[in-house]
Amino acid sequence: MAKKIPVEQEVEIAALSEEGLGAATLNERPLWVRNALPGERVQARILKRRGGQRFADGQPLADLNPNRVASACAYFPRCAGCSLHHLAYSEQLQLKQAHLARELQRVDVAADGWREPTGLTRLGYRRKARLGVRVVGEQVLVGFRESFSNRVARLDACMTLTPKLSALLQPLKELIANLSQPRTIAQIEMAEGDSECAILVRHLDVLTDSDLEQWQQLAAVFDVQVILQPAGYDSLQPLPGQGSVRPLSYGIAEHGLSLQFYAHQFTQVNTVMNRELIRAATGYLGDVRDRLVADLFCGIGNFSLPVARQGAHVVGLEASAEAIAMAQVNARRNGLTERCNFAVADLYQAGASNDAISVGGQAARSGRYPEALIIDPPRSGAGINLEGWVGNSSLRQIVYVSCNPRSFADDALRLKHAGFRLREVGIYDMFPQTAHVETIGHFVRDQ
Ligand SMILES: C[S@@+](CC[C@H](N)C(=O)[O-])C[C@H]1O[C@@H](n2cnc3c(N)ncnc32)[C@H](O)[C@@H]1O
């Protein structure tokens, strides 16, 4: 008969996982401990068992790791929004760089050089969030998930959200508790632009007049745009009497740009680090005057427009028709329509994506293929289609921005096979205090 394992155990932490969990072994099986660092002896309380693995909360007892710091957040480690508040920031950067290095080693791709890890923010950086809502008895919870569970964390504030968004948590909880049917609110999304915040209220049932009045008051008191979402994103509507749903905007001062976006559209969550990322990408591309650059997975034009501002002709491709429409608006608002050619394309469809790049290139500069690509795909990476995009000999360089070291490494190997050298690589810390790794790599073809 299998030996029953007590819920409380004293264990020693051997390593820190890529997810920011302390790794220990218990009865020859892995135990993952939150709030635990290598070398420490911790009291582990098992919270979850799944597939032969166990997940535990940790209370450090002895041999504290020299890189342990007091968490700035009272909700750590229970709230799963972050996993590294207990680790010194310089070590967080090292952890992320080591993660990326291991992935590149796995596929045997060596970079000529590494950028110093870039991390210019610590707290209060997060301009977008999707939060769960739960009614527990008399109380309403609005927050991220709890770690190792599907419960919503009890938060009154959040240190990684911008102060303006964090300040909305408590009023939101109070407002939802006062609604005619609090349980009708399923989720809240928040977004902050340079001059306005918006919240998307996902509701499962019709809101009464008195409910709507309460939302109107919150909008007025906190100077926030409240957008109702009765179903999918195509159902978004303003509060009665509030005109239409307004886009937010962010500036990229260095390039004299202002970009609009709707609260539900993809934008990089950390404005400061986004500017750094754009600076790195444009720096790698160098002098692009009158050159043809394709921006794949271009979203609302976050990289396309700075590159167009620097004098390039840009083909921007992206699956979301709504994002492409916004990229076109952004090109117009910034006087860059002549230099930009945005089109909807499913880049995970081989033939379609190859055609889209060539056709886009022809439209922008008669009959030419791009000399440079910017690739910023979802977590799954560019995948096998990448090989089709990089065969043309006109293509000299690729700037690859990634939110997943594993798919980045797989794509780096594909590029190596296609004759590209990884000239430089580095991490950009978009999500401090979390284990999220954002990477930028510059690939060049020598002959
Ligand atoms: C990481 S975001 C990058 C957006 C943009 N580069 C930026 O910095 O804001 C990835 C983008 O890929 C788009 N996308 C997802 N699947 C796609 C597909 N099959 N084909 C083309 N674009 C896709 C998403 O809509 C999203 O805008």
The ligand as an SDF file (V2000), in Angstrom:
LIG
                    3D

 27 29  0  0  0  0  0  0  0  0999 V2000
    2.3250   39.0950  -29.6490 C   0  0  0  0  0  0  0  0  0  0  0  0
    1.0510   39.8800  -30.5650 S   0  0  0  0  0  0  0  0  0  0  0  0
    2.0250   41.0920  -31.4220 C   0  0  0  0  0  0  0  0  0  0  0  0
    1.3050   42.3230  -31.8880 C   0  0  0  0  0  0  0  0  0  0  0  0
    2.1550   43.5270  -32.2760 C   0  0  0  0  0  0  0  0  0  0  0  0
    3.3820   43.1580  -32.9270 N   0  0  0  0  0  0  0  0  0  0  0  0
    2.4410   44.4290  -31.0830 C   0  0  0  0  0  0  0  0  0  0  0  0
    3.6180   44.6110  -30.7210 O   0  0  0  0  0  0  0  0  0  0  0  0
    1.4900   44.9910  -30.5160 O   0  0  0  0  0  0  0  0  0  0  0  0
    0.6970   38.6640  -31.7550 C   0  0  0  0  0  0  0  0  0  0  0  0
   -0.2880   39.0690  -32.8170 C   0  0  0  0  0  0  0  0  0  0  0  0
   -0.4640   37.9230  -33.6830 O   0  0  0  0  0  0  0  0  0  0  0  0
   -1.7800   37.9520  -34.1830 C   0  0  0  0  0  0  0  0  0  0  0  0
   -2.1010   36.6090  -34.6880 N   0  0  0  0  0  0  0  0  0  0  0  0
   -2.5240   35.5240  -33.9980 C   0  0  0  0  0  0  0  0  0  0  0  0
   -2.7080   34.4820  -34.8260 N   0  0  0  0  0  0  0  0  0  0  0  0
   -2.3780   34.9040  -36.0740 C   0  0  0  0  0  0  0  0  0  0  0  0
   -2.3550   34.2800  -37.3560 C   0  0  0  0  0  0  0  0  0  0  0  0
   -2.7450   33.0120  -37.5150 N   0  0  0  0  0  0  0  0  0  0  0  0
   -1.9470   34.9970  -38.4110 N   0  0  0  0  0  0  0  0  0  0  0  0
   -1.5850   36.2910  -38.2560 C   0  0  0  0  0  0  0  0  0  0  0  0
   -1.6080   36.9540  -37.0750 N   0  0  0  0  0  0  0  0  0  0  0  0
   -1.9910   36.2610  -35.9890 C   0  0  0  0  0  0  0  0  0  0  0  0
   -2.6020   38.4200  -32.9870 C   0  0  0  0  0  0  0  0  0  0  0  0
   -3.8460   38.9440  -33.4200 O   0  0  0  0  0  0  0  0  0  0  0  0
   -1.6760   39.4660  -32.3530 C   0  0  0  0  0  0  0  0  0  0  0  0
   -1.9690   40.7510  -32.8420 O   0  0  0  0  0  0  0  0  0  0  0  0
  1  2  1  0
  2  3  1  0
  2 10  1  0
  3  4  1  0
  4  5  1  0
  5  6  1  0
  5  7  1  0
  7  8  2  0
  7  9  1  0
 10 11  1  0
 11 12  1  0
 11 26  1  0
 12 13  1  0
 13 14  1  0
 13 24  1  0
 14 15  1  0
 14 23  1  0
 15 16  2  0
 16 17  1  0
 17 18  1  0
 17 23  2  0
 18 19  1  0
 18 20  2  0
 20 21  1  0
 21 22  2  0
 22 23  1  0
 24 25  1  0
 24 26  1  0
 26 27  1  0
M  CHG  2   2   1   9  -1
M  END
$$$$
